[in-house]
Amino acid sequence: MASYKPVAVQTYPVIQDTLYWNNCKTPVQIEEFGTVSKVDFSPQPPYNYAVTVSSRTHIYGQYSQEPIKIFSHFKDTAYCATFQQDGQLLVAGSEDGRVQLFDISGRAPLRQFEGQTKAVHTIDFTADKYHVVSGADDYAVKLWDIPNANEILTFKEHSDYVRCGCASKLNPDLFVTGSYDHIVKMFDARTSKNVLCVKHGQSVESVLLFPSGGLLVSSGGRYVKFWDMFKRGQLLVSSEQRLLSGSLDRKVKVYSTASYKAGHRMTNGILSVKHQKSGAKKDSLPRRRQPAYRTFIKGKNYMKQRDDILINRPTKKALEPNCVIKTPEVTVSIIKELNRRGVLANALAGRDEKEITRVLNFLIRNLSQPRFAPVLINAAEIIIDIYLPVIGQSPVVDKKFLINYQRELLETLGTMDMLFASMTRNESTCVLEHTPVDFLESKKIDS
């Protein structure tokens, strides 16, 4: 019997981000004894980094797996340890409201700033290196003088916890704060109120002001937003090179601010340190092997015989378990080819509970990848059409269909969040302390 043309495996282009991260050495896993709340790098050589964890702050070197210095003068949980621009000083907040300033070469704190009444979650040095900005859960933003260790200014314009902030790298009088009241504000130390206010729409967990001062990034909820400072906080899409974001799903994603797409992701929940390989070639794409001449002339002289009759083609066996689990690119290519031939429904039909569960697991695991989504969405719709009459007879399979229901609920919640964010309200949006009971009742969903 004559041979048949094999399925062409779908190939996807290799981007520069993939090459860069693949050139990194095996990451060093450092297990801390508590939750890591912040990692901050020193701007000056030898580029040590400070890790804030539990009631301590650890200083690591470039290639050290053990802390080279430990600051433990905290009575409660430590937060937001940040280096000064020259890398000689380190400032950190704590749960008891104290702000402490350390010298990297010493151990005892040089200064203690007392004035915040609740936990200090954000702190940063101003551009002139003589002042410190802090934000706390008492809704207040304070500006401190380092030489005299006293308070200079206090801004109480937020109506909820201030959980993030940063100072301008160019102007020593400008700094930005984000709060759980869904608002990001820019303050000027030369005035008594904010000079810019933008609404993020969700509780703001992190803000970043680009070194040029022209672009502001805010993240909170399920959104990362870019704001143009030169156009009075107009919402836009990005303009630098790379942006790293962390989430509660234990993933760190690297976004390109030119295309606004995720180029790389890391899924470990441990403190991970990656080093670039020495001597690795950068910005070089792998050279594709050119096909031989016989590849182009193969099969041109083939003459079909009368006995070349296809008797049986088991399309169901095309989706073997090993193929489904180990090689998603091949599996997606097979599904695409079966759909092109019009036999995808035959390949998916007639499966028992174990087989259909394996296929559903593959769809759930790979449906979120943009390169596979168009093919797998079509396959998922065919599976639903085929097995709709027997829904409810298998608890294992029904659990997979429940995910679609949960996704619809999340979409409904997202729509409601947009509606509530667009409402102009004067009172605080803090759910635990300030939200009326009838407002909470309106957000409940009858399951």
C-alpha positions in Angstrom: 0.0 0.0 0.0 1.3 3.5 -0.8 2.5 5.8 1.9 0.7 8.9 2.9 1.9 12.4 3.6 2.6 12.9 7.3 0.9 15.7 9.2 2.9 18.9 9.1 3.7 20.0 12.7 2.8 23.6 13.3 5.9 25.7 13.9 6.0 29.0 15.8 8.6 31.8 15.5 11.2 32.1 18.2 11.2 35.6 19.7 14.1 37.5 21.2 12.7 37.2 24.7 12.8 33.4 24.5 16.4 33.4 23.3 17.4 35.8 26.1 15.8 33.8 28.9 17.0 30.5 27.5 20.5 31.8 27.7 20.2 32.1 31.5 21.9 29.5 33.6 19.9 27.1 35.8 18.1 29.3 38.4 19.3 29.2 42.0 16.4 28.3 44.3 16.7 30.0 47.8 14.1 28.9 50.3 13.3 31.5 52.9 11.6 30.9 56.2 8.7 33.2 55.4 6.8 35.0 52.7 9.0 37.2 50.4 7.2 40.6 50.2 9.8 42.5 48.1 13.1 42.2 46.3 15.1 45.4 45.6 18.5 45.7 43.7 21.2 48.1 44.6 21.8 50.6 41.7 25.6 50.5 42.3 28.2 47.7 42.0 28.4 45.0 43.2 24.6 45.1 42.6 23.5 43.2 45.8 19.8 42.8 46.4 17.7 43.1 49.5 15.0 40.5 50.2 12.3 41.5 52.7 10.9 38.4 54.4 9.0 38.0 57.6 10.6 40.2 60.3 14.0 40.4 58.6 15.8 41.9 55.6 18.4 39.8 54.0 21.2 41.1 51.7 22.4 38.7 49.0 25.4 39.0 46.7 25.4 38.2 43.0 26.5 34.6 43.4 25.8 33.9 47.1 23.1 31.5 48.2 23.4 32.6 51.8 22.7 36.1 53.1 25.9 38.3 53.4 24.1 40.6 55.9 20.9 40.3 57.9 18.9 43.2 59.4 16.6 41.9 62.2 15.9 45.1 64.3 12.2 44.8 63.6 9.6 44.2 66.3 7.0 42.9 63.8 6.8 42.1 60.1 9.1 44.1 57.9 8.0 45.6 54.6 9.4 47.3 51.4 13.2 47.4 52.0 14.6 49.8 49.4 18.2 50.8 48.5 19.3 54.4 48.2 20.6 55.6 44.8 24.2 55.2 45.9 23.6 51.8 47.4 25.0 52.8 50.8 21.7 53.2 52.7 18.7 50.9 53.1 15.3 52.0 54.4 12.4 49.7 55.5 9.0 49.9 57.0 7.3 47.6 59.5 3.9 46.5 60.8 4.2 48.7 63.9 4.4 51.9 61.7 8.1 52.6 62.2 10.4 53.5 59.4 14.1 52.5 59.9 17.2 53.6 58.0 20.2 51.3 57.9 23.8 51.7 56.8 24.8 48.7 54.6 28.1 48.4 56.4 26.5 48.3 59.9 23.7 46.5 61.6 21.9 48.9 64.0 19.5 51.5 62.4 20.9 55.0 61.9 17.5 56.7 62.0 14.0 55.8 63.2 11.0 57.8 61.8 7.9 57.5 64.0 4.7 59.1 63.0 2.7 56.5 61.0 0.1 54.8 63.2 -0.3 51.6 61.1 1.7 49.3 58.9 4.1 51.0 56.4 3.9 49.1 53.1 5.7 51.5 50.8 8.8 53.6 51.1 11.3 55.2 48.8 14.1 57.7 48.6 13.7 61.0 46.8 16.0 62.1 44.0 18.1 64.4 46.2 18.9 61.5 48.6 18.0 63.6 51.7 14.3 62.7 52.0 12.2 59.6 52.4 8.5 59.1 51.3 6.4 56.6 53.1 2.8 55.4 52.8 0.8 53.4 55.4 -2.5 51.8 56.3 -3.5 54.9 58.2 -4.3 56.5 54.7 -1.4 59.0 55.2 1.6 59.8 53.0 4.5 61.4 54.8 7.7 63.1 53.7 10.7 62.7 56.1 14.0 64.5 56.4 16.9 62.1 56.8 19.5 64.4 58.5 17.1 65.7 61.2 14.9 62.5 61.4 11.7 64.6 61.5 8.5 64.8 59.5 8.2 67.5 56.9 4.9 67.0 55.2 1.8 64.9 55.6 -0.8 64.2 52.8 -4.1 62.7 53.8 -5.9 62.6 50.5 -6.4 58.8 50.2 -9.5 57.2 51.6 -8.1 53.7 52.0 -4.9 51.8 52.6 -1.8 53.2 50.8 0.0 50.1 49.7 2.4 51.3 47.0 4.4 54.3 45.9 7.6 55.5 44.2 9.6 58.7 43.9 10.6 60.5 40.7 14.2 59.8 39.6 14.5 63.3 38.2 12.5 65.7 40.4 13.1 65.5 44.2 9.7 67.0 44.9 7.6 64.6 43.0 6.3 61.2 44.1 3.4 58.9 43.3 1.2 56.7 45.6 -1.4 54.1 44.9 -4.2 53.1 47.3 -7.0 50.6 47.8 -9.4 53.4 47.0 -8.7 52.6 43.3 -6.8 56.0 42.8 -3.2 56.8 41.9 -2.1 60.3 42.9 1.0 62.3 42.2 2.2 64.7 44.9 4.5 67.8 44.8 6.3 68.6 48.0 6.1 72.3 47.0 2.3 72.3 47.3 -0.2 71.1 49.9 -2.2 68.8 47.7 -1.9 66.4 44.8 -1.0 67.6 41.3 -2.4 64.6 39.3 -5.0 62.0 40.0 -5.9 59.0 37.9 -8.5 56.2 38.5 -7.2 52.7 38.1 -10.6 51.1 38.7 -9.2 48.4 41.1 -7.3 48.3 44.4 -3.9 49.5 43.4 -1.1 47.1 44.5 1.9 48.5 42.7 3.0 51.7 40.8 6.1 52.4 38.8 7.3 55.7 37.4 9.7 55.3 34.5 13.1 57.0 34.9 12.2 59.6 32.3 9.1 60.6 34.3 6.9 60.5 31.3 5.2 57.1 31.8 3.5 55.7 34.9 2.4 52.1 35.3 -0.2 51.0 37.8 -1.3 47.4 38.6 -4.2 46.1 40.6 -6.9 43.6 40.3 -6.5 41.9 36.9 -5.1 44.9 35.1 -1.8 46.6 34.4 -2.4 50.1 33.0 0.0 52.7 31.5 -0.5 56.5 31.9 1.1 59.3 30.0 2.3 61.9 32.4 2.9 64.5 29.7 -0.8 64.4 28.8 -2.1 64.8 32.3 -2.5 61.1 33.0 -4.0 59.9 29.7 -4.4 56.1 29.6 -2.2 54.5 26.9 -0.3 51.5 25.9 3.4 51.3 26.8 6.7 52.7 25.4 9.8 51.3 27.1 11.3 47.9 26.7 10.4 45.3 29.4 8.0 45.2 32.3 7.9 42.4 34.9 4.7 41.7 36.9 3.9 39.3 39.7 0.5 37.9 40.6 -1.3 35.8 43.2 -1.3 32.9 40.7 2.4 32.5 41.5 3.5 33.6 38.0 6.0 36.3 37.0 5.4 37.5 33.4 7.8 39.6 31.3 5.9 42.0 29.0 7.2 43.8 26.0 6.1 47.5 26.4 6.3 47.8 22.6 3.9 45.0 21.7 2.2 44.6 25.1 2.5 40.9 24.9 3.9 38.4 27.4 7.2 37.2 26.1 8.3 35.0 29.0 6.8 33.6 32.2 8.1 32.0 35.3 5.8 29.8 37.5 7.9 29.0 40.6 6.7 30.4 43.9 10.2 30.4 45.3 12.8 33.1 45.3 14.6 32.4 42.0 17.8 34.0 40.9 18.9 33.7 37.2 22.3 34.5 35.8 23.1 35.2 32.1 25.5 32.6 30.7 29.0 33.9 30.1 30.0 34.2 26.5 26.4 33.5 25.3 25.6 35.0 21.9 22.9 37.6 22.1 20.3 38.5 19.6 21.2 35.5 17.4 18.5 33.3 15.9 19.1 29.6 15.3 20.0 28.9 11.7 17.4 26.8 10.0 18.7 23.9 7.9 17.9 24.4 4.2 16.0 21.4 2.7 17.8 19.3 0.2 17.1 19.2 -3.5 15.4 15.8 -3.4 12.8 17.3 -1.0 11.4 19.4 -3.9 11.3 16.6 -6.5 10.1 13.8 -4.2 6.8 12.2 -5.4 6.7 14.0 -8.7 7.1 10.8 -10.7 4.7 8.8 -8.6 1.9 7.0 -10.5 -1.2 6.0 -8.7 -2.0 2.2 -8.9 -5.5 0.7 -9.1 -5.0 -1.3 -5.9 -4.1 1.7 -3.8 -7.5 1.8 -2.1 -7.8 3.1 1.5 -9.9 0.5 3.3 -9.7 1.8 6.9 -8.5 5.0 8.5 -8.9 4.9 12.3 -9.1 8.7 13.1 -9.8 7.9 16.7 -6.3 6.5 17.2 -4.7 9.7 15.9 -5.1 11.3 19.4 -3.1 8.7 21.4 -2.5 9.3 25.1 1.3 9.8 24.8 0.9 12.2 22.0 -1.7 14.3 23.9 0.4 14.6 27.0 3.9 15.0 25.9 3.8 16.9 22.6 1.1 19.6 22.5 2.4 21.1 19.2 2.0 17.8 17.5 -1.4 17.2 19.0 -2.7 20.6 17.9 -1.4 20.0 14.4 -3.2 16.7 14.3 -6.5 18.3 15.6 -6.1 21.0 12.9 -5.6 18.4 10.1 -8.5 16.3 11.3 -10.7 19.3 11.3 -9.6 20.2 7.8 -10.5 16.8 6.6 -13.9 17.0 8.3 -13.4 14.0 10.6 -12.6 15.7 13.9 -16.0 14.9 15.3 -15.5 11.2 14.4 -12.1 11.2 16.2 -13.6 12.7 19.4 -16.8 10.7 19.5 -17.3 7.3 21.0 -14.8 7.7 23.9 -15.2 6.4 27.4 -14.9 8.4 30.6 -11.2 7.9 30.9 -10.4 8.9 27.3 -12.6 12.0 27.2 -11.2 13.2 30.6 -7.7 13.0 29.1 -8.7 15.1 26.2 -10.5 17.6 28.4 -7.4 17.9 30.6 -5.3 18.7 27.5 -7.8 21.4 26.4 -7.9 23.0 29.9 -4.1 23.0 30.2 -3.4 24.5 26.7 -6.4 26.6 25.9 -5.0 29.7 27.5 -2.0 29.7 25.1 -2.7 32.2 22.3 -0.9 30.0 19.7 -3.2 27.0 20.4 -6.5 28.9 21.2 -8.1 29.0 17.7 -7.8 25.3 17.1 -8.6 24.1 20.6 -11.7 26.3 21.0 -13.2 24.7 17.9 -12.4 21.2 19.3 -14.0 22.2 22.7 -17.2 23.2 20.9 -17.3 19.9 19.1 -16.9 18.0 22.3 -19.7 19.9 24.0 -22.0 19.2 21.0 -21.2 15.5 21.0 -21.4 14.8 24.7 -24.2 17.2 25.6 -26.9 14.5 25.9 -24.9 12.5 28.5 -23.9 15.5 30.7 -24.6 14.6 34.3 -23.8 10.9 34.1 -20.1 11.2 34.9 -18.9 13.2 37.9 -15.3 13.3 36.5 -16.3 14.8 33.2 -18.9 17.1 34.8 -16.1 18.6 36.9 -14.3 19.7 33.7 -17.5 21.3 32.4 -17.9 23.2 35.7 -14.8 25.2 34.7 -16.7 26.9 31.9 -19.4 27.9 34.4 -16.8 29.4 36.7 -15.3 31.3 33.8 -18.7 32.8 33.0 -19.0 33.9 36.6 -15.6 35.6 36.5 -16.7 37.4 33.3 -19.8 38.6 35.1 -17.7 39.7 38.1 -15.4 41.6 35.8 -18.4 43.4 34.2 -19.7 44.3 37.6 -16.2 45.6 38.6 -16.2 47.9 35.6 -19.7 49.2 36.5 -18.8 49.9 40.2 -15.5 51.5 39.2 -17.3 54.0 36.9 -19.5 55.1 39.8 -18.5 58.4 41.4 -18.6 57.9 45.2 -17.5 60.3 47.8 -17.3 57.8 50.6 -14.5 55.3 51.1 -14.4 52.0 49.1 -12.8 50.0 51.9 -15.0 46.9 52.1 -14.2 45.8 55.6 -14.5 49.2 57.3 -16.5 51.6 55.2 -18.8 49.8 52.7 -22.5 49.7 53.6 -24.2 46.4 54.1 -26.7 47.0 51.2 -23.8 47.6 48.9 -22.3 44.2 49.8 -25.6 42.5 49.3 -25.8 43.9 45.7 -22.5 42.1 44.8 -23.7 38.7 45.9 -24.3 36.2 43.2 -27.0 33.5 43.6 -25.1 30.3 42.9 
